[in-house]
């Protein structure tokens, strides 16, 4: 059962426009969410994160929005650049519940292509 | 340079022949983890380690073993590889207090015939 879902395998946008990547989750115990970016032939790199106590986190051109009631988060990239073309993974982990839980659950990824 | 290294980067082997993929990090990180990436399935966690001699199963541990005898190294062992373990494997490390923000290695492409 996929607990973190990225339903769009791919997304294509024009340079300078906004890219919006979506992620849904089913586990209500998740309380910390992240986005990772992956270029071909490289390992993923951490991009941005958000705690469940917030609904928005911004870092330069990247903003992550969290809607807990809808169990939905999104990554906005404004303005999009050709160098942003990569696979973007959404990830989540649950709050500790009386013990430690160091698992991280990833979605399947969305391939973003930014056209010049 | 801070990095996570994996060896080998590419490996073709046959069913049943034991193999080890090494992972090493030079950032003094407590947390290390192994993932596999498969088409249509994304990244799935195999095993992770919170510190030396402390390991735990991820979501897909079957057919794999790990050990953490030293802080910097976290080898992945396939005792009897099978074709369904053909995959792209990533090792990652992080500070334990911020384990969600992981540094990944470049990946190991494994093919089991």
Backbone of each chain as ProteinMPNN parsed JSONL, in Angstrom:
{"seq_chain_A": "XXXXXXXXXXXXXXXXXXXXXXXXXXXXXXXXXXXXXXXXXXXXXXXXXXXXXXXXXXXXXXXXXXXXXXXXXXXXXXXXXXXXXXXXXXXXXXXXXXXXXXXXXXXXXXXXXXXX", "coords_chain_A": {"N_chain_A": [[0.856, -1.19, 0.0], [0.712, 2.071, -1.01], [1.867, 4.648, 0.804], [2.681, 7.21, 0.432], [1.902, 9.209, -2.16], [2.526, 10.105, -5.456], [0.902, 11.192, -7.97], [1.277, 12.122, -10.508], [3.302, 11.135, -13.006], [4.915, 12.662, -14.629], [5.741, 16.057, -15.582], [5.547, 18.94, -17.53], [6.821, 22.139, -18.121], [7.075, 25.61, -19.105], [10.026, 27.56, -19.252], [10.453, 30.021, -16.744], [7.823, 29.998, -15.946], [5.452, 28.829, -13.429], [6.07, 25.834, -11.613], [4.246, 23.171, -10.336], [4.273, 20.631, -8.14], [2.711, 17.752, -6.931], [1.676, 15.906, -4.008], [0.284, 13.277, -2.181], [-0.738, 11.833, 0.925], [-1.4, 8.98, 3.001], [-1.088, 8.101, 5.573], [-1.934, 9.101, 8.676], [-0.235, 9.494, 10.741], [2.073, 10.588, 9.831], [4.275, 13.296, 10.208], [6.218, 14.948, 9.297], [7.579, 16.287, 6.411], [9.189, 16.044, 3.253], [10.973, 17.172, 0.338], [12.876, 15.772, -2.225], [15.337, 16.028, -4.767], [16.336, 14.684, -7.861], [18.865, 14.182, -10.136], [19.683, 12.583, -13.284], [21.82, 9.746, -13.051], [22.848, 10.466, -10.62], [22.778, 10.626, -6.986], [19.813, 11.241, -4.953], [19.115, 14.583, -3.763], [18.569, 16.549, -0.894], [15.953, 18.923, -0.744], [13.845, 20.667, 0.334], [11.868, 21.062, 3.331], [9.034, 20.443, 5.527], [7.349, 20.872, 8.563], [4.572, 19.388, 10.318], [3.37, 21.273, 11.872], [3.349, 23.572, 10.535], [2.056, 25.386, 7.647], [3.267, 26.244, 5.445], [6.417, 26.582, 3.865], [9.233, 28.317, 2.828], [11.915, 28.668, 0.534], [13.887, 30.48, -1.139], [13.351, 30.115, -4.525], [11.708, 28.006, -4.118], [8.821, 26.669, -2.646], [7.014, 24.961, -0.2], [3.84, 23.697, 0.426], [1.516, 22.679, 2.875], [-1.37, 20.85, 3.441], [-3.013, 19.666, 5.894], [-5.544, 18.658, 6.524], [-6.452, 17.725, 4.122], [-4.537, 15.914, 3.611], [-2.362, 16.483, 1.928], [0.37, 17.725, 0.066], [2.317, 20.211, -1.635], [4.786, 21.254, -3.969], [6.065, 24.24, -5.021], [7.67, 25.842, -7.655], [9.101, 28.753, -8.521], [10.559, 31.359, -10.379], [10.429, 28.743, -12.83], [13.306, 26.995, -13.998], [15.497, 25.763, -16.609], [17.489, 24.169, -15.447], [16.16, 23.061, -13.34], [15.015, 20.789, -14.169], [14.398, 17.534, -13.432], [13.936, 14.535, -11.43], [11.527, 14.618, -8.928], [11.1, 13.733, -5.623], [8.709, 13.119, -3.175], [8.649, 12.823, 0.35], [8.065, 11.296, 3.569], [7.8, 11.108, 7.17], [6.839, 9.432, 10.202], [5.633, 10.731, 13.356], [7.403, 10.248, 16.396], [6.317, 7.71, 18.547], [6.348, 7.146, 21.511], [8.676, 5.881, 21.152], [11.525, 5.498, 19.01], [11.42, 6.248, 15.58], [12.883, 5.854, 12.707], [12.372, 5.674, 10.039], [11.955, 6.532, 6.584], [9.629, 7.356, 4.2], [9.16, 7.228, 0.787], [7.655, 8.743, -2.144], [6.749, 7.796, -5.568], [7.909, 9.517, -7.319], [8.155, 12.392, -9.515], [8.769, 13.358, -12.761], [10.085, 16.292, -13.727], [10.159, 18.505, -16.406], [11.622, 21.312, -17.661], [11.158, 23.501, -20.135], [13.158, 25.422, -22.351]], "CA_chain_A": [[0.0, 0.0, 0.0], [1.535, 3.252, -1.157], [1.459, 5.63, 1.805], [2.999, 8.523, -0.12], [1.522, 9.063, -3.561], [2.741, 11.17, -6.427], [0.073, 10.629, -9.022], [1.708, 12.58, -11.83], [4.659, 10.651, -13.286], [5.716, 13.666, -15.309], [5.187, 17.399, -15.698], [6.349, 19.755, -18.421], [6.473, 23.556, -18.019], [7.951, 26.531, -19.813], [10.947, 28.348, -18.434], [9.885, 31.254, -16.237], [6.489, 29.78, -15.387], [5.42, 28.112, -12.161], [5.921, 24.374, -11.583], [3.566, 22.714, -9.129], [4.335, 19.176, -7.999], [1.769, 17.373, -5.89], [1.939, 14.694, -3.241], [-0.766, 12.943, -1.213], [-0.315, 10.771, 1.847], [-2.536, 8.313, 3.64], [-0.796, 7.799, 6.976], [-2.179, 10.298, 9.49], [0.855, 9.627, 11.703], [3.165, 11.369, 9.24], [4.251, 14.67, 10.706], [7.326, 15.715, 8.731], [7.531, 16.019, 4.976], [10.363, 16.557, 2.56], [11.136, 16.982, -1.105], [14.208, 15.514, -2.709], [15.498, 16.233, -6.197], [17.317, 13.726, -8.366], [19.312, 14.248, -11.528], [20.127, 11.284, -13.796], [23.162, 9.252, -12.7], [23.273, 11.006, -9.323], [21.873, 10.327, -5.89], [18.901, 12.329, -4.607], [19.594, 15.62, -2.856], [17.506, 17.182, -0.108], [15.571, 20.221, -1.305], [13.099, 21.495, 1.276], [11.043, 20.25, 4.214], [8.015, 21.153, 6.283], [6.784, 20.17, 9.7], [3.111, 19.431, 10.306], [2.863, 22.422, 12.627], [3.325, 24.693, 9.606], [1.361, 25.108, 6.399], [4.067, 26.765, 4.338], [7.834, 26.831, 4.089], [9.763, 28.919, 1.606], [13.367, 28.75, 0.443], [14.204, 31.007, -2.46], [12.321, 29.862, -5.546], [10.973, 26.793, -3.749], [7.879, 26.78, -1.532], [6.214, 23.773, 0.027], [2.577, 23.944, 1.107], [0.962, 21.482, 3.495], [-2.778, 20.883, 3.815], [-3.141, 18.461, 6.701], [-6.903, 18.097, 6.468], [-6.576, 17.01, 2.854], [-3.371, 15.03, 3.525], [-1.812, 16.869, 0.623], [1.383, 18.767, 0.028], [2.733, 20.568, -2.981], [6.032, 22.003, -4.126], [5.967, 25.256, -6.052], [8.952, 26.378, -8.105], [8.823, 29.981, -9.266], [10.216, 30.874, -11.712], [11.093, 27.497, -13.206], [14.495, 27.138, -14.845], [15.854, 24.473, -17.23], [18.277, 23.391, -14.488], [15.265, 22.407, -12.384], [14.576, 19.53, -14.785], [14.886, 16.436, -12.592], [12.868, 13.802, -10.765], [11.274, 15.135, -7.589], [10.496, 12.756, -4.732], [8.097, 13.527, -1.924], [8.941, 11.839, 1.392], [7.412, 11.603, 4.837], [8.067, 10.175, 8.266], [5.859, 9.598, 11.27], [6.083, 11.208, 14.653], [7.748, 9.197, 17.35], [5.198, 7.405, 19.43], [6.868, 6.379, 22.63], [9.954, 5.286, 20.776], [12.113, 6.139, 17.848], [11.094, 5.698, 14.274], [13.771, 6.568, 11.803], [12.067, 5.347, 8.652], [11.547, 7.593, 5.681], [8.84, 6.756, 3.118], [9.19, 8.055, -0.412], [6.733, 8.505, -3.243], [7.357, 7.221, -6.764], [8.634, 10.546, -8.045], [7.586, 13.084, -10.674], [9.8, 13.903, -13.645], [9.815, 17.659, -14.169], [10.934, 18.996, -17.532], [11.434, 22.741, -17.875], [11.563, 23.768, -21.51], [13.667, 26.796, -22.551]], "C_chain_A": [[0.893, 1.243, 0.0], [1.052, 4.309, -0.179], [1.742, 7.058, 1.358], [2.814, 8.416, -1.633], [1.842, 10.309, -4.368], [2.08, 10.681, -7.708], [0.448, 11.087, -10.419], [3.127, 12.086, -12.09], [5.536, 11.711, -13.931], [4.959, 14.981, -15.403], [6.122, 18.199, -16.593], [5.882, 21.203, -18.33], [7.468, 24.381, -18.814], [8.829, 27.282, -18.822], [10.276, 29.656, -18.011], [8.499, 31.106, -15.621], [6.596, 29.029, -14.059], [5.312, 26.603, -12.388], [5.254, 24.021, -10.262], [3.577, 21.192, -9.129], [3.52, 18.781, -6.775], [2.111, 16.04, -5.25], [0.79, 14.493, -2.259], [-0.253, 11.838, -0.303], [-1.531, 10.208, 2.552], [-2.327, 8.094, 5.134], [-0.938, 9.068, 7.825], [-1.109, 10.486, 10.561], [2.047, 10.395, 11.127], [3.122, 12.795, 9.777], [5.416, 15.508, 10.184], [7.463, 15.294, 7.279], [8.7, 16.699, 4.277], [10.201, 16.387, 1.056], [12.615, 16.782, -1.393], [14.196, 15.654, -4.221], [16.572, 15.276, -6.69], [17.588, 13.958, -9.843], [19.725, 12.855, -11.977], [21.558, 10.984, -13.382], [23.713, 9.88, -11.419], [22.333, 10.517, -8.236], [20.942, 11.494, -5.626], [19.579, 13.346, -3.691], [18.4, 16.265, -2.166], [17.231, 18.58, -0.64], [14.923, 21.123, -0.248], [12.215, 20.595, 2.126], [9.994, 21.114, 4.897], [7.513, 20.272, 7.408], [5.271, 20.32, 9.687], [2.536, 20.594, 11.112], [2.801, 23.678, 11.749], [2.459, 24.357, 8.396], [2.134, 25.611, 5.187], [5.513, 26.905, 4.771], [8.455, 27.257, 2.768], [11.277, 28.966, 1.656], [13.705, 29.188, -0.98], [13.06, 30.785, -3.435], [11.393, 28.7, -5.185], [10.085, 27.049, -2.521], [7.114, 25.475, -1.418], [4.995, 24.171, 0.853], [2.048, 22.624, 1.648], [-0.483, 21.731, 3.882], [-3.072, 19.594, 4.568], [-4.519, 17.838, 6.605], [-7.107, 17.292, 5.199], [-5.479, 15.97, 2.683], [-2.672, 15.241, 2.179], [-0.706, 17.896, 0.817], [1.795, 19.022, -1.412], [4.033, 21.36, -2.913], [5.851, 22.962, -5.29], [7.362, 25.761, -6.384], [8.651, 27.572, -8.994], [10.052, 30.906, -9.237], [10.974, 29.586, -12.019], [12.249, 27.781, -14.163], [14.846, 25.781, -15.459], [16.666, 23.575, -16.304], [17.446, 22.719, -13.428], [14.763, 21.072, -12.925], [15.223, 18.354, -14.053], [13.678, 15.628, -12.134], [12.742, 14.335, -9.347], [10.526, 14.077, -6.778], [9.924, 13.462, -3.51], [8.412, 12.433, -0.899], [8.298, 12.269, 2.698], [7.876, 10.644, 5.913], [7.12, 10.465, 9.422], [6.484, 10.174, 12.529], [6.466, 10.018, 15.5], [6.561, 8.95, 18.255], [5.714, 6.511, 20.543], [8.194, 5.72, 22.325], [10.479, 5.987, 19.551], [11.65, 5.457, 16.572], [11.874, 6.485, 13.253], [13.556, 6.179, 10.352], [11.702, 6.596, 7.88], [10.847, 6.927, 4.499], [8.762, 7.716, 1.955], [8.024, 7.733, -1.34], [7.495, 7.99, -4.459], [8.135, 8.24, -7.582], [7.851, 11.139, -9.202], [8.734, 13.672, -11.474], [9.363, 15.274, -14.136], [10.739, 18.013, -15.324], [10.598, 20.461, -17.725], [12.02, 23.082, -19.244], [12.01, 25.22, -21.682], [12.731, 27.604, -23.443]], "O_chain_A": [[1.718, 1.434, 0.894], [-0.061, 4.816, -0.319], [1.119, 8.003, 1.843], [3.488, 7.628, -2.298], [1.469, 11.422, -3.998], [2.636, 9.858, -8.434], [-0.008, 10.512, -11.408], [4.067, 12.568, -11.457], [6.759, 11.672, -13.799], [3.732, 15.028, -15.318], [7.342, 18.145, -16.436], [4.687, 21.477, -18.448], [8.558, 23.918, -19.151], [8.416, 27.592, -17.704], [9.615, 30.314, -18.814], [8.049, 31.972, -14.87], [7.684, 28.647, -13.628], [4.556, 26.149, -13.248], [5.649, 24.51, -9.203], [2.98, 20.548, -9.991], [3.627, 19.4, -5.716], [2.742, 15.174, -5.855], [0.372, 15.435, -1.585], [0.563, 11.011, -0.709], [-2.559, 10.873, 2.683], [-3.293, 7.92, 5.876], [-0.14, 9.997, 7.697], [-1.075, 11.524, 11.222], [2.935, 10.806, 11.874], [2.066, 13.426, 9.8], [5.579, 16.659, 10.589], [7.464, 14.106, 6.957], [9.136, 17.783, 4.664], [9.407, 15.577, 0.577], [13.478, 17.502, -0.89], [13.175, 15.427, -4.871], [17.59, 15.076, -6.028], [16.684, 13.935, -10.679], [20.083, 12.023, -11.143], [22.407, 11.876, -13.368], [24.917, 9.826, -11.168], [21.229, 10.052, -8.52], [21.235, 12.621, -6.025], [20.497, 13.011, -2.943], [17.358, 16.496, -2.78], [18.157, 19.331, -0.95], [15.414, 22.22, 0.022], [11.851, 19.497, 1.704], [10.051, 22.343, 4.855], [7.283, 19.077, 7.225], [4.744, 21.271, 9.11], [1.338, 20.866, 11.036], [2.273, 24.71, 12.161], [2.161, 23.19, 8.144], [1.709, 25.428, 4.046], [5.8, 27.298, 5.902], [8.23, 26.637, 1.729], [11.86, 29.267, 2.697], [13.796, 28.371, -1.896], [11.933, 31.219, -3.194], [10.407, 28.448, -5.879], [10.54, 27.573, -1.503], [6.624, 24.944, -2.414], [5.108, 24.888, 1.847], [2.117, 21.59, 0.984], [-0.791, 22.706, 4.568], [-3.345, 18.558, 3.962], [-4.647, 16.613, 6.603], [-7.839, 16.302, 5.189], [-5.49, 15.22, 1.707], [-2.434, 14.304, 1.418], [-0.828, 18.815, 1.626], [1.643, 18.168, -2.285], [4.325, 22.038, -1.928], [5.527, 22.552, -6.405], [8.145, 26.071, -5.485], [8.042, 27.447, -10.057], [10.544, 31.21, -8.151], [12.069, 29.38, -11.497], [12.182, 28.671, -15.01], [14.519, 24.747, -14.877], [16.546, 22.352, -16.367], [17.958, 21.885, -12.681], [14.142, 20.305, -12.189], [16.445, 18.204, -14.058], [12.535, 15.99, -12.416], [13.741, 14.484, -8.644], [9.47, 13.591, -7.184], [10.584, 14.298, -2.894], [8.439, 11.251, -1.242], [8.02, 13.449, 2.911], [8.291, 9.52, 5.628], [6.659, 11.593, 9.599], [7.697, 10.112, 12.734], [5.926, 8.923, 15.345], [5.882, 9.887, 18.674], [5.541, 5.293, 20.522], [8.768, 5.058, 23.19], [9.906, 6.984, 19.111], [11.512, 4.235, 16.514], [11.563, 7.642, 12.969], [14.454, 6.334, 9.524], [11.211, 7.579, 8.435], [11.411, 6.033, 3.868], [8.353, 8.867, 2.106], [7.48, 6.628, -1.333], [8.705, 7.773, -4.409], [8.933, 7.869, -8.443], [6.995, 10.482, -9.794], [9.571, 14.397, -10.936], [8.385, 15.396, -14.874], [11.955, 17.842, -15.232], [9.439, 20.82, -17.929], [13.224, 22.962, -19.469], [11.335, 26.14, -21.221], [12.997, 28.774, -23.718]]}, "seq_chain_B": "XXXXXXXXXXXXXXXXXXXXXXXXXXXXXXXXXXXXXXXXXXXXXXXXXXXXXXXXXXXXXXXXXXXXXXXXXXXXXXXXXXXXXXXXXXXXXXXXXXXXXXXXXXXXXXXXX", "coords_chain_B": {"N_chain_B": [[36.343, 16.854, 0.892], [32.944, 16.574, 1.671], [31.257, 13.55, 1.553], [29.383, 10.676, 0.35], [30.32, 7.507, -0.434], [30.082, 4.784, -2.707], [30.7, 1.408, -3.546], [30.794, -1.486, -5.643], [30.178, 0.744, -8.478], [28.83, -0.262, -10.603], [27.552, -3.5, -11.206], [27.397, -6.749, -12.404], [26.065, -9.85, -11.855], [25.523, -13.325, -10.983], [22.717, -15.413, -10.202], [22.541, -16.364, -6.81], [25.208, -15.968, -6.096], [27.066, -14.717, -3.597], [27.289, -11.298, -2.629], [28.7, -8.082, -1.785], [27.93, -4.735, -1.286], [29.635, -1.843, -0.759], [29.51, 0.981, 1.467], [30.48, 4.172, 2.405], [30.969, 6.994, 4.525], [32.176, 10.313, 5.124], [31.453, 12.189, 6.994], [31.013, 11.915, 9.642], [28.519, 11.011, 10.404], [25.767, 9.764, 12.311], [23.557, 8.352, 11.416], [22.704, 6.035, 8.924], [21.625, 4.622, 5.797], [20.058, 2.327, 3.497], [18.672, 2.233, 0.233], [16.54, 1.134, -2.427], [15.926, 1.749, -5.86], [13.395, 1.434, -8.145], [11.829, 1.189, -11.361], [8.719, 2.811, -11.555], [8.231, 2.326, -8.903], [9.583, 3.979, -7.228], [11.659, 5.188, -4.534], [12.638, 2.903, -2.123], [13.036, 1.985, 1.238], [15.534, -0.094, 2.581], [17.2, -1.033, 4.781], [18.172, 0.587, 7.832], [20.4, 2.441, 9.974], [20.968, 3.63, 13.194], [23.197, 4.104, 14.642], [26.49, 2.859, 15.501], [26.396, -0.632, 15.544], [23.643, -0.626, 15.777], [20.852, -1.361, 14.099], [18.006, -1.445, 11.863], [15.032, -2.704, 10.256], [13.861, -1.579, 7.097], [11.341, -0.885, 4.691], [11.56, -2.909, 2.779], [13.226, -5.326, 3.517], [13.762, -8.004, 2.934], [15.907, -10.576, 1.894], [18.239, -9.198, 2.159], [21.128, -8.193, 4.065], [22.696, -6.288, 6.644], [25.423, -4.561, 8.248], [26.878, -2.729, 10.934], [29.622, -1.972, 11.955], [31.508, -0.052, 12.169], [31.457, 3.499, 12.45], [31.62, 4.944, 10.056], [31.105, 3.186, 7.961], [28.762, 1.157, 6.134], [27.912, -1.574, 5.013], [26.055, -3.34, 2.478], [24.711, -6.485, 2.192], [24.142, -9.168, 0.051], [23.217, -12.266, 0.396], [22.369, -14.427, -1.176], [21.823, -13.61, -4.085], [19.002, -12.764, -6.173], [17.202, -12.558, -9.324], [15.122, -10.664, -8.924], [16.274, -8.789, -7.361], [17.649, -7.136, -8.916], [18.435, -3.869, -9.453], [18.668, -0.31, -8.743], [20.745, 0.876, -6.342], [20.959, 2.909, -3.467], [22.959, 4.432, -1.011], [22.747, 6.281, 2.004], [23.417, 8.982, 4.301], [23.167, 10.723, 7.468], [23.021, 13.266, 10.012], [21.939, 12.21, 13.181], [20.059, 13.723, 14.6], [18.881, 15.198, 12.638], [17.836, 13.409, 10.781], [16.148, 13.17, 8.623], [17.101, 14.723, 6.588], [18.964, 13.688, 4.342], [22.127, 12.68, 3.005], [22.978, 11.461, -0.058], [24.626, 8.718, -1.683], [26.208, 8.054, -4.931], [24.989, 5.915, -6.128], [24.518, 2.412, -6.961], [24.422, 0.297, -9.598], [22.929, -2.691, -9.938], [22.824, -5.812, -11.484], [21.286, -8.89, -11.602], [21.659, -11.959, -12.936]], "CA_chain_B": [[34.967, 17.028, 0.416], [31.962, 15.724, 2.341], [30.628, 12.702, 0.554], [29.038, 9.282, 0.577], [30.853, 6.74, -1.564], [29.578, 3.418, -2.841], [31.454, 0.557, -4.466], [31.098, -0.891, -6.946], [29.116, 1.558, -9.067], [28.086, -1.156, -11.495], [27.866, -4.897, -10.941], [26.575, -7.796, -13.012], [26.395, -11.094, -11.194], [24.599, -14.419, -11.263], [21.881, -15.843, -9.083], [23.135, -17.18, -5.761], [26.611, -15.639, -5.782], [27.066, -13.698, -2.551], [27.988, -10.062, -2.945], [28.627, -6.984, -0.826], [28.075, -3.369, -1.79], [30.144, -1.052, 0.365], [29.1, 2.377, 1.604], [31.302, 4.865, 3.386], [30.747, 8.436, 4.597], [33.249, 11.001, 5.851], [30.837, 13.329, 7.676], [30.801, 11.535, 11.036], [27.084, 10.882, 10.614], [25.325, 8.596, 13.056], [22.494, 7.651, 10.694], [22.965, 5.578, 7.564], [20.473, 3.89, 5.284], [20.096, 1.79, 2.145], [17.43, 2.294, -0.539], [16.576, 0.673, -3.801], [15.035, 2.494, -6.743], [12.911, 0.616, -9.243], [10.866, 1.921, -12.197], [7.332, 2.733, -11.122], [8.119, 2.068, -7.463], [10.263, 5.027, -6.476], [12.703, 4.799, -3.585], [12.141, 2.124, -0.993], [14.084, 1.823, 2.24], [15.841, -1.5, 2.836], [17.64, -1.062, 6.172], [18.813, 1.792, 8.309], [21.186, 2.288, 11.193], [20.999, 4.866, 13.959], [24.559, 4.26, 15.142], [27.252, 1.612, 15.455], [25.752, -1.824, 16.106], [22.194, -0.427, 15.894], [20.236, -1.368, 12.78], [16.586, -1.811, 11.861], [14.497, -2.963, 8.93], [13.031, -0.62, 6.397], [10.121, -1.439, 4.119], [11.817, -4.07, 1.915], [14.49, -5.908, 3.969], [13.905, -9.428, 2.615], [16.992, -10.921, 0.991], [19.389, -8.322, 2.418], [21.688, -8.071, 5.412], [23.578, -5.14, 6.829], [26.164, -4.525, 9.508], [27.422, -1.387, 11.225], [30.699, -2.192, 12.927], [32.216, 1.223, 12.281], [30.528, 4.599, 12.197], [31.676, 5.456, 8.696], [30.791, 2.167, 6.953], [27.463, 0.479, 6.266], [27.817, -2.444, 3.834], [24.824, -4.075, 2.153], [25.097, -7.837, 1.824], [23.149, -10.044, -0.567], [23.783, -13.601, 0.611], [22.033, -15.265, -2.326], [21.067, -12.685, -4.932], [18.05, -13.29, -7.149], [16.922, -11.541, -10.358], [14.254, -9.563, -8.465], [17.088, -7.799, -6.652], [18.203, -6.23, -9.92], [17.912, -2.565, -9.065], [19.62, 0.766, -8.483], [20.834, 0.976, -4.891], [21.535, 4.134, -2.915], [23.282, 4.553, 0.395], [22.582, 7.657, 2.466], [23.8, 9.213, 5.69], [22.662, 11.979, 8.034], [23.107, 13.434, 11.459], [20.777, 11.548, 13.757], [19.051, 14.703, 15.001], [18.214, 15.695, 11.422], [18.021, 12.25, 9.907], [15.346, 13.28, 7.412], [17.86, 15.428, 5.55], [20.003, 12.703, 4.101], [23.081, 12.83, 1.913], [22.976, 10.21, -0.794], [25.724, 8.351, -2.551], [25.918, 8.146, -6.361], [24.207, 4.775, -6.582], [25.133, 1.196, -7.486], [23.514, -0.402, -10.522], [23.14, -4.13, -9.803], [22.061, -6.722, -12.341], [21.427, -10.296, -11.21], [21.209, -12.789, -14.068]], "C_chain_B": [[34.047, 16.041, 1.132], [31.257, 14.849, 1.304], [30.278, 11.329, 1.102], [29.518, 8.52, -0.656], [30.305, 5.315, -1.529], [30.471, 2.674, -3.842], [30.875, -0.852, -4.452], [29.964, 0.016, -7.421], [28.237, 0.73, -9.999], [28.517, -2.589, -11.203], [26.873, -5.789, -11.656], [27.009, -9.106, -12.38], [25.358, -12.155, -11.563], [23.844, -14.807, -10.007], [22.666, -16.713, -8.102], [24.555, -16.845, -5.371], [26.647, -14.46, -4.82], [27.84, -12.456, -2.97], [27.779, -9.033, -1.837], [28.809, -5.666, -1.564], [28.514, -2.507, -0.603], [29.621, 0.379, 0.305], [29.946, 3.006, 2.688], [30.994, 6.354, 3.346], [31.811, 9.069, 5.473], [32.734, 12.201, 6.641], [30.541, 13.041, 9.143], [29.309, 11.431, 11.381], [26.75, 9.618, 11.39], [24.395, 7.717, 12.216], [22.96, 7.285, 9.294], [21.824, 4.687, 7.112], [20.749, 3.384, 3.878], [18.704, 1.856, 1.519], [17.647, 1.577, -1.864], [15.563, 1.485, -4.61], [14.682, 1.622, -7.931], [11.883, 1.401, -10.044], [9.438, 1.709, -11.7], [7.137, 2.519, -9.645], [8.819, 3.117, -6.618], [11.375, 4.484, -5.611], [12.081, 4.037, -2.428], [13.299, 1.808, -0.041], [14.274, 0.346, 2.571], [16.182, -1.712, 4.314], [18.167, 0.315, 6.532], [19.521, 1.518, 9.622], [21.263, 3.634, 11.897], [22.377, 5.134, 14.566], [25.259, 2.91, 15.059], [26.496, 0.516, 16.2], [24.247, -1.667, 16.313], [21.588, -0.336, 14.5], [18.776, -1.774, 12.889], [16.108, -1.941, 10.431], [13.724, -1.777, 8.396], [11.796, -1.317, 5.846], [10.346, -2.705, 3.294], [13.122, -4.765, 2.301], [14.763, -7.341, 3.496], [15.019, -9.638, 1.595], [18.257, -10.097, 1.184], [19.846, -8.456, 3.868], [22.545, -6.822, 5.453], [24.361, -5.333, 8.115], [26.699, -3.112, 9.692], [28.442, -1.56, 12.349], [31.517, -0.929, 13.15], [31.238, 2.335, 11.904], [30.501, 4.991, 10.733], [31.189, 4.472, 7.639], [29.47, 1.455, 7.223], [27.276, -0.412, 5.031], [26.462, -3.129, 3.708], [25.228, -5.428, 1.587], [23.91, -8.577, 1.213], [23.725, -11.454, -0.517], [23.544, -14.512, -0.594], [21.179, -14.436, -3.28], [20.134, -13.406, -5.901], [17.718, -12.184, -8.155], [16.018, -10.405, -9.882], [14.985, -8.557, -7.586], [17.884, -6.939, -7.632], [17.587, -4.866, -9.692], [19.043, -1.544, -9.016], [19.604, 1.019, -6.981], [21.537, 2.268, -4.478], [21.794, 3.969, -1.429], [23.14, 6.023, 0.775], [23.045, 7.774, 3.908], [23.269, 10.565, 6.145], [23.052, 12.069, 9.499], [21.827, 12.866, 12.061], [19.674, 12.552, 14.103], [18.317, 15.31, 13.816], [18.253, 14.606, 10.36], [17.178, 12.324, 8.639], [16.116, 13.918, 6.256], [19.12, 14.621, 5.249], [20.871, 13.065, 2.902], [23.21, 11.47, 1.229], [24.282, 10.0, -1.553], [25.29, 8.365, -4.004], [25.126, 6.97, -6.916], [25.063, 3.625, -7.094], [24.094, 0.478, -8.341], [23.857, -1.892, -10.476], [22.229, -4.891, -10.752], [22.353, -8.148, -11.912], [20.824, -11.152, -12.32], [20.721, -14.156, -13.61]], "O_chain_B": [[34.324, 14.843, 1.196], [30.73, 15.346, 0.308], [30.779, 10.885, 2.135], [29.158, 8.858, -1.784], [30.097, 4.732, -0.465], [30.927, 3.236, -4.837], [30.508, -1.366, -3.395], [28.896, 0.038, -6.81], [27.046, 1.001, -10.154], [29.697, -2.86, -10.98], [25.661, -5.613, -11.534], [28.196, -9.432, -12.374], [24.443, -11.908, -12.349], [24.292, -14.551, -8.889], [23.353, -17.658, -8.49], [25.064, -17.394, -4.394], [26.298, -13.338, -5.188], [28.904, -12.545, -3.583], [26.823, -9.102, -1.065], [29.73, -5.51, -2.365], [27.838, -2.456, 0.425], [29.329, 0.909, -0.767], [30.109, 2.437, 3.768], [30.781, 6.919, 2.274], [32.291, 8.463, 6.431], [33.492, 13.128, 6.927], [29.888, 13.842, 9.813], [28.897, 11.726, 12.503], [27.34, 8.558, 11.181], [24.445, 6.49, 12.298], [23.53, 8.105, 8.575], [21.14, 4.071, 7.929], [21.574, 3.945, 3.157], [17.697, 1.577, 2.17], [18.77, 1.436, -2.348], [14.498, 1.854, -4.117], [15.563, 1.131, -8.638], [11.139, 2.199, -9.474], [9.008, 0.582, -11.458], [6.004, 2.526, -9.164], [8.654, 3.132, -5.398], [11.964, 3.446, -5.914], [11.105, 4.49, -1.829], [14.386, 1.418, -0.464], [13.307, -0.376, 2.81], [15.52, -2.486, 5.005], [18.555, 1.101, 5.668], [19.279, 0.511, 10.287], [21.582, 4.651, 11.282], [22.681, 6.261, 14.956], [24.675, 1.931, 14.594], [26.025, 0.707, 17.322], [23.634, -2.509, 16.97], [21.787, 0.655, 13.799], [18.359, -2.373, 13.88], [16.693, -1.372, 9.509], [13.032, -1.071, 9.131], [11.267, -2.237, 6.47], [9.419, -3.497, 3.124], [14.049, -4.797, 1.492], [15.88, -7.836, 3.643], [15.07, -8.964, 0.566], [19.235, -10.274, 0.458], [19.066, -8.783, 4.763], [23.052, -6.36, 4.431], [24.009, -6.157, 8.959], [26.941, -2.394, 8.721], [28.154, -1.325, 13.522], [32.142, -0.759, 14.197], [30.306, 2.12, 11.129], [29.44, 5.341, 10.217], [30.887, 4.884, 6.519], [29.108, 1.186, 8.368], [26.556, -0.039, 4.104], [25.813, -3.451, 4.703], [25.991, -5.508, 0.624], [22.819, -8.609, 1.783], [24.616, -11.796, -1.296], [24.426, -15.278, -0.981], [19.953, -14.55, -3.28], [20.43, -14.5, -6.382], [17.93, -11.005, -7.872], [16.131, -9.287, -10.384], [14.39, -7.585, -7.12], [18.698, -6.111, -7.22], [16.366, -4.713, -9.731], [20.212, -1.872, -9.219], [18.559, 1.341, -6.415], [22.553, 2.662, -5.051], [20.965, 3.441, -0.689], [23.386, 6.907, -0.046], [23.063, 6.789, 4.647], [22.96, 11.435, 5.332], [23.371, 11.065, 10.136], [20.747, 13.034, 11.495], [18.491, 12.264, 13.922], [17.238, 15.879, 13.981], [18.641, 14.835, 9.214], [17.46, 11.614, 7.674], [15.811, 13.677, 5.088], [20.184, 14.848, 5.826], [20.413, 13.666, 1.93], [23.513, 10.463, 1.87], [24.939, 10.942, -1.996], [24.131, 8.656, -4.296], [24.645, 7.022, -8.048], [26.173, 3.823, -7.589], [23.026, 0.101, -7.859], [24.93, -2.307, -10.915], [21.025, -4.646, -10.814], [23.508, -8.571, -11.862], [19.629, -11.073, -12.602], [20.31, -14.972, -14.434]]}, "name": "protein", "num_of_chains": 2, "seq": "XXXXXXXXXXXXXXXXXXXXXXXXXXXXXXXXXXXXXXXXXXXXXXXXXXXXXXXXXXXXXXXXXXXXXXXXXXXXXXXXXXXXXXXXXXXXXXXXXXXXXXXXXXXXXXXXXXXXXXXXXXXXXXXXXXXXXXXXXXXXXXXXXXXXXXXXXXXXXXXXXXXXXXXXXXXXXXXXXXXXXXXXXXXXXXXXXXXXXXXXXXXXXXXXXXXXXXXXXXXXXXXXXXXXX"}
